[in-house]
Amino acid sequence: MQSPWLLFILISPAIKELHAGKSQQYTAVAKYSDGHAKDVTSEANWSCSNDTGAILSTTGLLTGLSVRVVTVNVEFKGLTQSRKLSITEQPMDEDVRRIK
């Protein structure tokens, strides 16, 4: 019997923006030919396109640093997937808005 083969990987969540100073944990899931899925977050290779805009840990934790567009990339067994998002300014605190 043939072993199932890797079809593709998915990155979650599919967010479009993250405020500078905030963090978001990404996960990577591998989908196989027999229909099963496996969380490969800790086994995958993570990278970020712009390390002045965000820092991405080896376990998929993204922390926004400054206003930029960044791409989160994950590679697992030769397959890659990417997510583009904007690092945006931190919204003003409600108390600060009242003072202005």
C-alpha positions, 0 to 999 in steps of 0.5 A: 500500500502506498503512503499518503503524499503531501498535497498542500499546506495552509496558514491560519488565520487569514488576517489582513492586518496587525497593529504594531506592538501586537502579536499573532500566532500562526499555524500551519496545517499539512493536508495529505492525499488520504484526506487527513490533516496534520498540524506542522506548525512546530516542524515547518520553517517560518520566515517573514519578508520584512524584518523591520516591519515584523518579527516572526519566530520559528514557531509562527508567532508574528509580532508587528514592529512598524507600519509596513506590508509583510509576507509570512512564509511557511515551508514544509517538505518542499511546499510553501504557502504565504500570507500578506498582511499590513502592520498598522499603527496602534489605535489611540487609547480611548483616554488619549482621544478624550484629551485631544 
